[in-house]
Amino acid sequence: MSVLIGILITFLVVILVLYLIERLPIQGQAKQIARIVVIIIGILSLLKYLAVF
């Protein structure tokens, strides 16, 4: 059960950070890089919860 809660919290945090990145007044290329970094960190975190790493 705790794994499911961890996955849900990670997913919600990634969505919140992506929303906040969209609200930042920065250029498009920097936003794209920030989105990619957040998504990669989110995927790695989810893989950690699934005991892949």
DOZAVO-390797 format. One record per residue: residue in three letters; chain; x, y, z of N, C-alpha, C in turn. Coordinates in steps of 0.1 Angstrom, whole numbers. Atoms other than C-alpha are relative to their C-alpha. Layout:
% residues N
ALA / A / X / Y / Z / X / Y / Z / X / Y / Z
...
% end
This chain:
% residues 53
MET / A / 8 / -12 / 0 / 0 / 0 / 0 / 9 / 13 / 0
SER / A / -8 / -12 / -1 / 28 / 24 / 8 / 7 / 3 / -13
VAL / A / -6 / -2 / 14 / 43 / 19 / -27 / -10 / 7 / -8
LEU / A / 10 / -7 / 8 / 11 / 30 / -43 / -2 / 14 / 4
ILE / A / 1 / -14 / -5 / 9 / 61 / -21 / 13 / 8 / -5
GLY / A / -13 / -7 / 5 / 46 / 69 / -30 / -1 / 3 / -15
ILE / A / 2 / -2 / 14 / 38 / 65 / -67 / -9 / 11 / -3
LEU / A / 10 / -10 / 2 / 8 / 87 / -64 / 5 / 14 / 3
ILE / A / -6 / -12 / -4 / 26 / 114 / -45 / 11 / 5 / -10
THR / A / -10 / -3 / 10 / 55 / 113 / -70 / -7 / 6 / -13
PHE / A / 7 / -4 / 12 / 31 / 116 / -99 / -6 / 14 / 2
LEU / A / 6 / -13 / -3 / 13 / 146 / -83 / 10 / 11 / 1
VAL / A / -11 / -10 / -1 / 46 / 164 / -75 / 5 / 3 / -14
VAL / A / -4 / -3 / 13 / 57 / 160 / -111 / -10 / 9 / -8
ILE / A / 11 / -8 / 6 / 24 / 174 / -124 / 1 / 14 / 5
LEU / A / 0 / -13 / -6 / 26 / 203 / -100 / 13 / 8 / -5
VAL / A / -12 / -6 / 5 / 62 / 211 / -110 / -1 / 4 / -14
LEU / A / 2 / -4 / 14 / 54 / 210 / -147 / -10 / 12 / -2
TYR / A / 9 / -12 / 1 / 25 / 234 / -141 / 7 / 12 / 4
LEU / A / -7 / -12 / -4 / 47 / 258 / -122 / 11 / 4 / -10
ILE / A / -9 / -3 / 11 / 73 / 256 / -150 / -7 / 8 / -11
GLU / A / 8 / -7 / 11 / 46 / 267 / -175 / -3 / 14 / 4
ARG / A / 4 / -13 / -5 / 38 / 297 / -153 / 13 / 9 / 1
LEU / A / -12 / -8 / 0 / 75 / 309 / -153 / 1 / 9 / -12
PRO / A / -2 / -9 / 12 / 83 / 339 / -175 / 14 / -2 / -6
ILE / A / -13 / 3 / 7 / 113 / 322 / -193 / -3 / -4 / -14
GLN / A / 1 / 3 / 14 / 120 / 315 / -229 / -4 / -15 / -2
GLY / A / 5 / 13 / 4 / 106 / 285 / -247 / 10 / -12 / 1
GLN / A / -10 / 10 / 0 / 139 / 266 / -250 / 3 / -4 / 14
ALA / A / -3 / 3 / -14 / 146 / 268 / -213 / -12 / -7 / 7
LYS / A / 12 / 7 / -5 / 110 / 257 / -205 / 1 / -15 / -4
GLN / A / -1 / 13 / 5 / 115 / 227 / -227 / 10 / -9 / 7
ILE / A / -11 / 7 / -8 / 148 / 217 / -210 / -5 / -3 / 14
ALA / A / 5 / 3 / -14 / 132 / 221 / -176 / -11 / -11 / 0
ARG / A / 10 / 10 / 1 / 102 / 200 / -186 / 6 / -14 / -2
ILE / A / -7 / 13 / 3 / 125 / 172 / -199 / 7 / -5 / 13
VAL / A / -7 / 3 / -12 / 146 / 173 / -167 / -10 / -5 / 11
VAL / A / 10 / 4 / -10 / 115 / 171 / -145 / -6 / -14 / -3
ILE / A / 6 / 13 / 4 / 100 / 142 / -165 / 10 / -11 / 2
ILE / A / -10 / 11 / -2 / 132 / 122 / -164 / 2 / -3 / 15
ILE / A / -1 / 3 / -15 / 136 / 127 / -126 / -13 / -7 / 5
GLY / A / 12 / 7 / -4 / 99 / 117 / -122 / 0 / -15 / -4
ILE / A / -1 / 14 / 4 / 104 / 85 / -142 / 10 / -8 / 8
LEU / A / -10 / 7 / -8 / 135 / 76 / -123 / -5 / -2 / 14
SER / A / 6 / 1 / -14 / 117 / 82 / -90 / -11 / -11 / 0
LEU / A / 10 / 11 / 1 / 88 / 60 / -102 / 6 / -14 / -1
LEU / A / -7 / 13 / 1 / 112 / 33 / -112 / 6 / -5 / 13
LYS / A / -5 / 4 / -14 / 127 / 34 / -77 / -11 / -6 / 8
TYR / A / 12 / 5 / -7 / 93 / 29 / -62 / -4 / -14 / -4
LEU / A / 3 / 13 / 6 / 88 / -1 / -85 / 11 / -10 / 2
ALA / A / -12 / 9 / -3 / 121 / -16 / -73 / 8 / -4 / -12
VAL / A / -8 / 3 / 12 / 137 / -15 / -107 / 15 / 3 / 3
PHE / A / -14 / -4 / -4 / 168 / 3 / -92 / 2 / -4 / 14
% end
